[in-house]
Amino acid sequence: MFLSQKHQKTIIMTNITSFIFKACRYEPENGMAFLDYAYSSGQTFTETITFPKAKTTFTNDEQYVLNKLLKKMHLAAGISYYKAYCPPKIILENQKISRDEAEFFNKFYLLGLGEFSVENKLDLRTVIHFPALSTDKPTPVTLPLSKINVVPIGGGKDSLVSLEILRQAARPFRPIAINAGPPILDVIKSAHALDPILITRKIDPTLFHLNKQGAYNGHVPITGILSFIMAFASILYDYDTVIMSNEQSANEGNMVQNDIIINHQYSKSLEFEEDFSNFIKDHILKNFQYFSLLRPLSESGIAALFAKEPKYFRTFKSCNRNFHIDTNVRKYGWCCDCPKCRFVFLALAPFIDKTEMTHIFGQNMLDDVSQKEGFRELLGLKGHKPFECVGEIGECRMLLKSLSLIPYWQKDSIVADLSPEINENALSLQELKDISLTKFTAHNVPAEFERMLDDYIRS
């Protein structure tokens, strides 16, 4: 009897009652971590994470912290495999966690799979449940880690602004990247950043086969997963501070469903930053620092700062097609047909010469009528905020309306057609810069680093 793909998936899911965290191990001799998972159906997965040129010997305290971080990294990375069927039972075979730890991962999975839940029409509020079986109190330790800052490089403008802030302040840093493809390697080279840490994460290919067979698929909180990997790597590469480049705009959700704010950028938000930082400090490593240097600024503020660094104009890439988890479908460059490309073009347009903008993107996206409906979404004129790493609706409206005052942009079709639909007042370029670079107070930037940010804004 022939069964439709949907019917096949229903039968498979009926047979899967639990997701199992099997085991995890780290082999220092080859710098590889192995994370094992399974479904109650018998399907197994092994994810591998490789840490090149990592240290191979550890003190007792370092080994203690490394083991604890490994187990939490195991839990965080498991979200990629759990989402295939989202069974109602989670089994931890290799560790016991406390109520506080369980609550952290319940929240990480629920909010981190928010967009995924919308796309797959799921309600996971009563499904995700990490078992709290340990009554042990947290025993975090302090390690003599070197006072070194690592800056995750994603290939886009934000992390490059963070690098330049640290460079101007003459503060030591190392770039760090996970699964660095050509765009990331190119910007690291153009930044003349020395001694990059290049980690490789390999998803078990079985997961891709399940997706093709009809298993659930969709967005995961990748920044959160990578944050756990970078915490683990702090022992291997001897650093105490991870400086993220997430902005104030990442705090804004896209929509509300089942009384939950759905935020594509949840693991880039201030809420996750605080939860993650406190989790590591309170449960594992007291002197681990994790914060976003650019949190006091909006996307438009970061764009204004990035415009001061023309050496990156030819190499930076923000289009997410450059970073697809499946390397076989990656496309390098700017696709100029997605929310991310539209937003980055819009954010930079007031601050960079029009001819230069066309060179960067290969076309003028603001004079392409086929882009109109996509820009309407960014501006809140239809639908909801796109599920992408884009700025707030309010700042998008401010940016586009202000372009209507700039002679070389005001006649382009997107600006001419959509600016009349925006009620907000247009701002002069100086007013736009002043507002964009006005800092928000909600952030966790240490005082010494905030002074560095201030100095760079004034420079």
RANOR-V443526 format. One record per pair of residues at least 24 apart in sequence whose C-alpha atoms are under 8 Angstrom apart, sorted by sequence separation. I is the first residue (numbers start at 0). J is the second residue. D is the distance in Angstrom with one decimal. If there is no record, write none. Layout:
# RANOR-V443526
[[I	J	D] [I	J	D]]
This chain:
# RANOR-V443526
[[15	39	5.6] [16	40	7.9] [70	94	7.5] [105	129	6.2] [147	171	6.2] [148	172	4.6] [149	173	4.7] [150	174	4.9] [151	175	4.7] [152	176	5.4] [400	424	7.1] [401	425	4.4] [14	39	7.9] [15	40	5.5] [30	55	7.7] [104	129	7.0] [147	172	6.0] [148	173	6.4] [149	174	5.5] [150	175	5.8] [151	176	5.5] [269	294	7.7] [335	360	7.2] [396	421	6.7] [400	425	5.0] [401	426	5.0] [14	40	6.5] [27	53	7.8] [147	173	7.6] [149	175	6.1] [317	343	7.6] [397	423	6.9] [400	426	7.5] [401	427	6.5] [27	54	7.4] [28	55	6.1] [101	128	7.8] [102	129	7.6] [333	360	6.1] [396	423	7.4] [397	424	7.7] [401	428	7.4] [27	55	5.0] [101	129	5.2] [154	182	5.7] [333	361	8.0] [397	425	6.8] [27	56	7.6] [75	104	7.5] [101	130	6.5] [154	183	4.4] [335	364	7.0] [397	426	7.6] [74	104	7.7] [78	108	6.7] [101	131	5.7] [153	183	6.1] [401	431	7.5] [100	131	7.7] [152	183	6.7] [159	190	7.7] [98	130	8.0] [154	186	6.2] [341	373	7.6] [98	131	4.8] [341	374	6.9] [398	431	7.8] [96	130	7.3] [97	131	4.9] [98	132	7.6] [336	370	7.3] [96	131	5.4] [97	132	6.1] [98	133	7.5] [152	187	7.7] [338	373	6.6] [342	377	7.3] [44	80	7.9] [95	131	7.1] [96	132	5.9] [97	133	4.6] [98	134	7.9] [337	373	7.6] [338	374	7.8] [95	132	5.7] [96	133	5.1] [97	134	5.9] [88	126	7.6] [89	127	7.7] [95	133	5.4] [97	135	6.9] [34	73	5.9] [87	126	4.8] [88	127	7.5] [89	128	6.6] [90	129	7.7] [91	130	7.7] [338	377	7.5] [374	413	7.8] [86	126	7.2] [87	127	6.4] [88	128	6.9] [89	129	5.9] [90	130	7.3] [36	77	7.2] [85	126	7.6] [87	128	7.5] [89	130	7.1] [306	347	7.2] [85	127	7.9] [371	413	6.1] [375	417	7.6] [223	266	5.1] [365	408	7.9] [370	413	7.8] [25	69	7.7] [36	80	7.8] [220	264	7.6] [222	266	5.6] [223	267	7.6] [302	346	6.0] [303	347	7.1] [306	350	6.0] [368	412	6.4] [24	69	7.5] [218	263	8.0] [220	265	7.0] [221	266	7.3] [222	267	6.4] [246	291	7.4] [302	347	5.5] [306	351	6.0] [366	411	4.7] [367	412	6.8] [368	413	6.7] [23	69	7.2] [220	266	5.5] [243	289	7.3] [245	291	5.5] [247	293	7.7] [313	359	6.1] [343	389	7.8] [365	411	5.9] [366	412	4.8] [367	413	7.1] [23	70	6.8] [239	286	6.8] [240	287	6.1] [241	288	6.2] [242	289	6.1] [243	290	5.8] [244	291	5.1] [245	292	7.5] [246	293	5.3] [247	294	5.0] [299	346	5.6] [303	350	5.9] [312	359	6.4] [338	385	6.6] [342	389	6.0] [365	412	6.5] [366	413	5.9] [177	225	7.6] [223	271	7.9] [239	287	5.2] [240	288	4.5] [241	289	4.9] [242	290	5.5] [243	291	4.2] [244	292	5.8] [245	293	5.9] [246	294	4.3] [247	295	6.1] [248	296	7.9] [298	346	7.3] [299	347	7.7] [302	350	7.5] [339	387	6.4] [342	390	7.2] [365	413	5.1] [366	414	8.0] [239	288	6.1] [240	289	5.9] [241	290	6.8] [242	291	5.6] [243	292	6.2] [244	293	5.3] [245	294	5.7] [246	295	6.8] [247	296	5.6] [248	297	5.3] [338	387	6.6] [339	388	6.5] [346	395	7.5] [349	398	7.5] [365	414	6.7] [23	73	6.7] [242	292	6.2] [243	293	7.7] [244	294	7.2] [246	296	5.7] [247	297	5.0] [248	298	6.2] [339	389	6.1] [345	395	7.5] [246	297	5.6] [247	298	7.4] [338	389	7.3] [246	298	6.3] [346	398	6.7] [349	401	7.9] [20	73	7.8] [342	395	7.7] [345	398	6.9] [349	402	6.4] [20	74	7.4] [345	399	7.0] [348	402	7.9] [353	407	7.3] [353	408	7.8] [349	405	7.9] [20	77	7.6] [230	287	7.9] [18	81	6.4] [18	85	7.8] [18	86	6.4] [15	84	7.6] [17	86	5.2] [20	89	7.9] [16	86	5.3] [17	87	6.3] [18	88	6.4] [19	89	6.0] [20	90	6.2] [21	91	6.8] [22	92	7.0] [23	93	7.7] [15	86	6.5] [16	87	6.4] [17	88	4.5] [18	89	5.0] [19	90	4.7] [20	91	4.9] [21	92	5.4] [22	93	5.4] [12	84	6.3] [16	88	6.3] [17	89	5.6] [18	90	6.2] [19	91	6.0] [20	92	5.9] [21	93	6.1] [17	90	6.9] [19	92	7.1] [20	93	7.0] [12	86	7.7] [64	140	7.6] [349	428	7.1] [60	140	7.7] [61	142	7.1] [60	142	7.3] [161	244	6.4] [158	243	7.4] [158	244	5.3] [157	244	5.7] [157	245	7.4] [149	238	7.3] [144	234	7.6] [147	237	7.8] [148	238	6.6] [151	241	7.6] [147	238	4.9] [148	239	6.9] [149	240	6.3] [150	241	6.1] [151	242	7.2] [298	389	8.0] [299	390	7.7] [145	237	5.8] [146	238	6.1] [147	239	6.1] [148	240	4.9] [149	241	5.1] [150	242	5.1] [151	243	6.4] [298	390	5.7] [144	237	5.5] [145	238	5.1] [146	239	5.8] [147	240	6.3] [148	241	5.9] [149	242	6.1] [150	243	6.3] [151	244	7.9] [297	390	7.5] [144	238	5.6] [145	239	6.2] [146	240	7.3] [148	242	6.6] [144	239	5.6] [299	394	7.1] [119	215	7.1] [119	216	8.0] [118	217	7.4] [299	398	7.9] [115	216	7.4] [115	217	5.0] [114	217	7.8] [115	218	5.3] [114	218	6.4] [115	219	7.1] [112	218	6.8] [112	219	5.8] [111	219	6.0] [112	220	7.0] [111	220	4.9] [189	310	7.2] [190	311	7.7] [189	311	6.7] [83	206	7.7] [263	386	5.4] [264	387	7.5] [262	386	7.9] [263	387	6.2] [264	388	6.3] [186	311	7.0] [189	314	7.3] [263	388	7.1] [80	206	6.9] [83	209	7.5] [83	210	7.3] [186	314	5.6] [185	314	6.1] [186	315	5.9] [254	383	6.5] [303	432	6.8] [84	214	6.3] [185	315	7.8] [253	383	6.2] [254	384	7.3] [83	214	5.1] [84	215	6.0] [161	292	6.7] [253	384	4.9] [83	215	4.6] [161	293	7.2] [182	314	6.8] [183	315	7.9] [252	384	8.0] [253	385	6.8] [300	432	7.2] [303	435	7.5] [82	215	6.4] [83	216	6.1] [182	315	6.8] [253	386	6.8] [303	436	7.7] [82	216	6.8] [182	316	6.2] [122	257	7.4] [300	435	4.3] [301	436	7.9] [157	293	7.9] [299	435	5.5] [300	436	4.8] [299	436	7.9] [300	437	7.8] [297	435	6.6] [117	256	7.6] [182	321	7.2] [249	388	7.3] [296	435	7.3] [297	436	7.8] [79	219	6.6] [249	389	7.8] [251	391	6.5] [296	436	6.5] [78	219	7.2] [139	280	6.8] [160	301	7.3] [180	321	7.9] [248	389	7.8] [249	390	7.2] [296	437	7.1] [139	281	6.1] [142	284	7.4] [180	322	7.5] [248	390	5.4] [249	391	7.9] [296	438	5.4] [138	281	7.9] [139	282	5.0] [140	283	6.3] [141	284	5.9] [248	391	5.5] [295	438	4.9] [296	439	6.3] [137	281	6.8] [138	282	6.1] [139	283	4.1] [140	284	5.2] [141	285	5.2] [142	286	7.1] [157	301	6.6] [160	304	7.0] [295	439	4.7] [51	196	7.8] [137	282	4.9] [138	283	6.6] [139	284	5.1] [140	285	5.7] [141	286	5.7] [156	301	7.9] [160	305	5.9] [294	439	7.8] [295	440	6.4] [51	197	7.0] [113	259	8.0] [137	283	7.4] [139	285	5.9] [156	302	7.5] [159	305	7.7] [295	441	6.8] [50	197	7.3] [51	198	6.7] [113	260	8.0] [114	261	6.1] [294	441	7.8] [295	442	6.0] [50	198	5.1] [75	223	7.5] [76	224	5.6] [113	261	5.2] [114	262	6.9] [157	305	7.6] [294	442	5.7] [49	198	5.8] [50	199	6.9] [75	224	5.6] [110	259	7.9] [113	262	6.9] [114	263	6.0] [156	305	6.4] [182	331	7.3] [294	443	7.8] [48	198	7.2] [49	199	5.1] [113	263	7.5] [181	331	7.9] [182	332	7.9] [294	444	7.6] [48	199	5.6] [49	200	6.5] [110	261	7.1] [291	442	7.9] [48	200	4.4] [72	224	7.3] [75	227	7.1] [110	262	7.7] [291	443	7.3] [292	444	5.9] [304	456	7.1] [47	200	6.0] [48	201	6.2] [290	443	6.2] [291	444	6.6] [46	200	7.6] [47	201	5.3] [111	265	6.2] [290	444	6.2] [46	201	5.9] [47	202	7.0] [72	227	5.2] [110	265	6.8] [111	266	6.8] [46	202	5.2] [47	203	7.8] [71	227	7.4] [72	228	6.2] [292	448	7.1] [45	202	7.7] [46	203	5.2] [292	449	7.4] [45	203	5.7] [44	203	5.9] [68	227	7.6] [72	231	7.4] [156	315	6.4] [293	452	7.9] [155	315	5.2] [156	316	7.7] [292	452	7.5] [44	205	6.9] [154	315	5.5] [155	316	5.0] [156	317	7.4] [44	206	7.7] [68	230	7.2] [69	231	6.5] [154	316	5.4] [155	317	4.6] [68	231	5.5] [154	317	6.3] [65	231	6.4] [65	234	6.8] [273	443	7.9] [103	274	7.7] [61	234	6.8] [269	442	7.0] [103	278	7.9] [100	278	8.0] [55	235	7.8] [54	235	5.3] [50	232	7.7] [53	235	5.1] [54	236	6.6] [53	236	5.8] [50	235	8.0] [247	439	7.5] [8	212	8.0] [8	213	6.1] [8	214	6.7] [4	212	7.4] [5	213	7.2] [4	213	6.4] [68	283	7.2] [67	283	6.8] [64	283	6.3] [64	284	6.9] [114	386	7.4] [168	451	6.1] [165	451	7.2] [164	451	6.4] [164	452	6.3] [167	455	7.3] [164	455	5.9]]
